[in-house]
Amino acid sequence: MARMGIGGVRGRVVPLLLVVLSGVILPGCRGPSADGPPPELHVAAASDLFGAMPELADAFERRTGVRVVPVLGSSGQLARQIEQGAPYDLFLSANLDYARRLADSGAIDPATVRPYAVGPLVLAFPATAGTGRSGLGALADPEVRSIALANPDHAPYGKAGKQVLERSGLWDSLESKVVYGQSIRVACRFVESGQADAGLIARSLADTPGIRWEPIDPALHDPIEQYLGVVAASDRRQTALAFCELLLGEEGRAILRRFGFEGLAGGDRSASGG
């Protein structure tokens, strides 16, 4: 995948590197059979699911024979596509706000909106930077020239990352160093490639040889609760609900845990109770 340099750009949105990730990232999925292609489920998924989605899709296809076709991006961008009539069946958002907005407008079925996990935020450095840098205070080091965040205007992890810097009293002094990716996956790639000297990224994307990461005090940002909802216009409602059942069940939860997602405080609950 081509990398996009950020050079001297500061505080500007960097064009989206990952526009659509379809079935090509799902090596476990079967191709068309002699009787024709298998049925498909089209899922709009927050890009913090980049690593987990292939395993979830493979598990669902083994269970049902239905091929999952995901499109990954920032939750806000995906929500806008659904509002504009994009033919998705299921929305997996990285926060409640976008799911609630779509439910309020009738774009997704309000009765199906519920949380399924919490996505931790971590502090990340390129692995090549060594172990000398640690903690949020290291971001003020003059050698840290760029700090990657997802765009807080439409990416929940970017909003949380900005909250961390604000609540720790660092935002005013560090804002000029911030570079934005259109999704948390793009911000992660900036750190992994060394194009950014540090970043606040999703735990689910941090386990890669190119990144060294450490936890962030969760009290410094609002919880990044992941929500799902079935698209109201979908003609695959029962199939979408079956995927939700997988995601909320033990098999799906086990996959999410392997990628660093956490369970919900107080157990599962509906959006109205969240």
C-alpha positions as CSV (number, residue, x, y, z in Angstrom):
1,M,0.0,0.0,0.0
2,A,1.4,3.4,-1.0
3,R,2.4,5.6,1.9
4,M,1.7,9.2,2.0
5,G,4.3,11.5,3.4
6,I,3.3,14.3,5.7
7,G,6.4,16.4,5.4
8,G,5.9,19.7,7.1
9,V,2.2,19.7,7.1
10,R,0.7,20.3,10.6
11,G,-2.8,20.4,11.8
12,R,-4.3,19.5,8.4
13,V,-6.4,16.6,7.4
14,V,-4.3,14.1,5.5
15,P,-6.2,12.4,2.6
16,L,-7.7,9.0,3.3
17,L,-5.4,6.1,2.5
18,L,-7.9,3.4,3.1
19,V,-11.0,4.1,1.2
20,V,-12.5,0.6,0.8
21,L,-11.5,-2.7,2.2
22,S,-13.7,-5.4,0.7
23,G,-13.5,-9.1,0.6
24,V,-9.9,-9.1,-0.5
25,I,-8.8,-8.8,3.1
26,L,-10.7,-11.9,4.0
27,P,-8.5,-14.8,3.0
28,G,-10.8,-17.3,4.8
29,C,-13.8,-16.5,2.6
30,R,-14.8,-19.0,-0.1
31,G,-15.2,-17.9,-3.7
32,P,-18.2,-18.5,-5.9
33,S,-19.4,-22.1,-6.0
34,A,-20.6,-24.0,-9.0
35,D,-24.1,-23.0,-8.0
36,G,-23.3,-19.3,-8.0
37,P,-21.7,-16.9,-5.5
38,P,-22.6,-17.2,-1.8
39,P,-24.9,-14.7,-0.3
40,E,-23.3,-11.6,1.0
41,L,-23.6,-9.2,4.0
42,H,-22.4,-5.7,3.6
43,V,-21.0,-4.2,6.8
44,A,-19.9,-0.6,7.4
45,A,-17.3,-1.0,10.1
46,A,-15.2,1.4,12.1
47,S,-11.5,1.1,11.1
48,D,-10.5,0.0,14.6
49,L,-11.9,-3.4,13.4
50,F,-9.2,-3.7,10.6
51,G,-7.5,-6.6,12.3
52,A,-10.5,-8.3,13.9
53,M,-12.9,-8.2,11.0
54,P,-11.3,-10.9,8.9
55,E,-11.6,-13.3,11.8
56,L,-15.1,-12.3,12.5
57,A,-16.1,-12.6,8.9
58,D,-14.4,-16.0,8.6
59,A,-16.3,-17.3,11.7
60,F,-19.6,-16.0,10.3
61,E,-19.1,-17.6,6.9
62,R,-18.2,-21.0,8.5
63,R,-21.4,-20.7,10.6
64,T,-23.8,-19.5,8.0
65,G,-22.2,-19.7,4.5
66,V,-22.7,-16.0,4.1
67,R,-19.7,-13.9,2.9
68,V,-19.1,-10.7,4.8
69,V,-18.1,-7.7,2.6
70,P,-16.8,-5.0,4.9
71,V,-16.0,-1.4,4.2
72,L,-13.8,0.2,6.9
73,G,-13.4,3.9,7.6
74,S,-14.1,6.5,10.2
75,S,-17.5,6.1,11.9
76,G,-18.5,9.6,10.9
77,Q,-17.7,9.1,7.2
78,L,-19.6,5.7,7.2
79,A,-22.6,7.2,9.0
80,R,-22.7,9.9,6.3
81,Q,-22.7,7.2,3.6
82,I,-25.5,5.4,5.2
83,E,-27.5,8.7,5.5
84,Q,-27.0,9.1,1.7
85,G,-28.3,5.6,1.0
86,A,-25.2,3.5,0.7
87,P,-26.3,-0.2,0.4
88,Y,-25.0,-1.5,3.8
89,D,-26.8,-4.0,5.9
90,L,-25.1,-3.4,9.3
91,F,-23.2,-0.5,10.9
92,L,-20.4,-1.1,13.4
93,S,-19.6,2.3,14.9
94,A,-16.8,3.3,17.3
95,N,-19.2,5.3,19.4
96,L,-22.9,5.8,20.3
97,D,-23.3,9.3,18.8
98,Y,-23.2,8.2,15.1
99,A,-25.4,5.1,15.7
100,R,-27.9,7.2,17.7
101,R,-28.0,9.9,15.0
102,L,-28.8,7.3,12.4
103,A,-31.4,5.7,14.6
104,D,-33.0,9.1,15.2
105,S,-33.2,9.7,11.5
106,G,-34.6,6.2,10.8
107,A,-31.5,5.2,8.8
108,I,-30.9,2.3,11.2
109,D,-33.4,0.4,13.2
110,P,-33.4,1.9,16.7
111,A,-34.4,-1.4,18.3
112,T,-31.2,-3.0,17.1
113,V,-28.7,-0.4,18.4
114,R,-26.6,-1.8,21.3
115,P,-23.0,-1.7,22.5
116,Y,-20.7,-4.6,21.9
117,A,-17.3,-3.6,23.2
118,V,-15.0,-0.8,24.4
119,G,-12.0,0.2,22.4
120,P,-9.0,1.3,24.5
121,L,-6.8,4.2,23.4
122,V,-3.0,3.8,23.6
123,L,0.1,6.0,23.2
124,A,2.3,4.7,20.4
125,F,5.8,5.4,19.1
126,P,7.5,3.9,16.0
127,A,9.5,0.8,17.1
128,T,12.6,2.4,15.5
129,A,12.4,5.2,18.1
130,G,13.7,2.9,20.8
131,T,12.6,2.8,24.4
132,G,13.8,6.3,25.5
133,R,10.4,7.9,25.0
134,S,7.6,7.1,27.4
135,G,4.5,8.8,28.7
136,L,2.6,11.7,27.5
137,G,5.3,14.1,28.7
138,A,7.6,12.7,26.0
139,L,5.3,14.3,23.4
140,A,6.8,17.7,24.4
141,D,10.3,16.5,23.4
142,P,11.6,18.6,20.6
143,E,12.6,15.5,18.7
144,V,8.9,14.5,18.6
145,R,8.0,16.7,15.6
146,S,4.6,15.1,14.7
147,I,1.8,13.4,16.7
148,A,-0.7,11.4,14.7
149,L,-4.4,11.6,15.6
150,A,-7.5,10.5,13.7
151,N,-9.6,13.5,12.7
152,P,-11.7,14.3,15.7
153,D,-14.4,15.8,13.5
154,H,-15.6,12.3,12.5
155,A,-13.4,9.7,14.1
156,P,-14.2,8.8,17.8
157,Y,-10.6,7.8,18.5
158,G,-9.5,11.2,17.3
159,K,-11.9,12.9,19.6
160,A,-10.7,10.8,22.5
161,G,-7.1,11.5,21.6
162,K,-7.7,15.3,21.6
163,Q,-9.5,14.9,25.0
164,V,-6.3,13.2,26.4
165,L,-4.1,16.1,25.4
166,E,-6.6,18.7,26.6
167,R,-7.2,17.0,30.0
168,S,-3.5,16.5,30.5
169,G,-2.9,20.2,29.9
170,L,-0.8,19.5,26.7
171,W,-3.1,20.5,23.9
172,D,-2.1,24.2,23.6
173,S,1.6,23.4,23.5
174,L,1.3,20.4,21.2
175,E,-1.5,21.3,18.8
176,S,1.1,22.5,16.2
177,K,2.6,19.1,16.1
178,V,-0.6,17.2,15.4
179,V,-1.2,15.6,12.0
180,Y,-4.6,14.1,11.2
181,G,-5.5,10.9,9.4
182,Q,-9.0,10.5,8.1
183,S,-9.5,7.4,10.3
184,I,-7.7,5.7,13.2
185,R,-6.2,3.2,10.8
186,V,-4.5,5.9,8.8
187,A,-3.2,7.5,12.0
188,C,-1.8,4.1,13.0
189,R,-0.1,3.8,9.7
190,F,1.6,7.2,10.2
191,V,3.2,5.9,13.4
192,E,4.0,2.4,12.1
193,S,5.8,3.8,9.0
194,G,7.7,6.4,11.0
195,Q,6.0,9.3,9.2
196,A,4.8,10.4,12.7
197,D,7.0,10.4,15.8
198,A,4.1,9.4,18.1
199,G,0.4,8.9,18.0
200,L,-2.7,8.2,20.1
201,I,-4.2,5.2,18.4
202,A,-6.5,2.2,18.9
203,R,-5.2,-0.6,21.0
204,S,-6.8,-3.0,18.5
205,L,-4.3,-1.8,15.8
206,A,-1.2,-1.5,17.9
207,D,0.1,-5.0,17.9
208,T,2.4,-4.7,14.9
209,P,6.2,-5.0,14.7
210,G,6.5,-1.3,13.6
211,I,4.9,0.1,16.8
212,R,5.8,0.3,20.5
213,W,2.8,1.2,22.6
214,E,1.8,1.8,26.2
215,P,-1.6,2.3,27.9
216,I,-3.2,5.7,28.5
217,D,-5.1,6.4,31.7
218,P,-8.8,5.9,30.6
219,A,-9.9,8.7,32.9
220,L,-8.3,11.2,30.4
221,H,-11.0,10.6,27.8
222,D,-14.6,9.5,27.4
223,P,-15.0,5.8,26.9
224,I,-14.8,4.6,23.3
225,E,-17.8,2.3,23.3
226,Q,-18.5,0.4,20.1
227,Y,-22.1,0.3,18.9
228,L,-23.9,-1.8,16.3
229,G,-27.2,-1.3,14.4
230,V,-29.0,-2.9,11.5
231,V,-29.5,-0.6,8.5
232,A,-33.3,0.0,8.1
233,A,-33.3,-0.3,4.4
234,S,-31.4,-3.6,4.3
235,D,-33.2,-6.6,2.8
236,R,-30.9,-8.9,4.8
237,R,-32.1,-8.0,8.2
238,Q,-32.1,-11.6,9.6
239,T,-28.6,-12.2,8.3
240,A,-27.4,-8.9,9.9
241,L,-29.0,-9.9,13.2
242,A,-27.2,-13.3,13.0
243,F,-23.9,-11.4,12.6
244,C,-24.8,-9.3,15.7
245,E,-25.5,-12.6,17.5
246,L,-22.0,-13.8,16.6
247,L,-20.4,-10.5,17.7
248,L,-22.2,-10.4,21.0
249,G,-21.7,-14.1,21.7
250,E,-18.6,-15.8,23.2
251,E,-17.0,-16.6,19.9
252,G,-17.1,-13.0,18.8
253,R,-16.1,-11.6,22.2
254,A,-13.1,-13.9,22.2
255,I,-12.0,-12.6,18.8
256,L,-12.4,-9.0,20.0
257,R,-10.4,-9.7,23.1
258,R,-7.5,-11.0,21.1
259,F,-7.4,-7.6,19.4
260,G,-7.4,-5.7,22.6
261,F,-11.1,-4.7,22.8
262,E,-12.6,-4.8,26.3
263,G,-15.9,-5.9,27.7
264,L,-18.6,-3.5,28.7
265,A,-18.7,-2.2,32.2
266,G,-21.9,-3.5,33.8
267,G,-22.5,-6.0,31.0
268,D,-24.4,-5.7,27.8
269,R,-27.1,-3.1,27.6
270,S,-29.3,-1.3,25.1
271,A,-28.5,2.2,23.7
272,S,-31.3,3.6,25.8
273,G,-29.7,2.2,28.9
274,G,-26.2,3.4,27.9
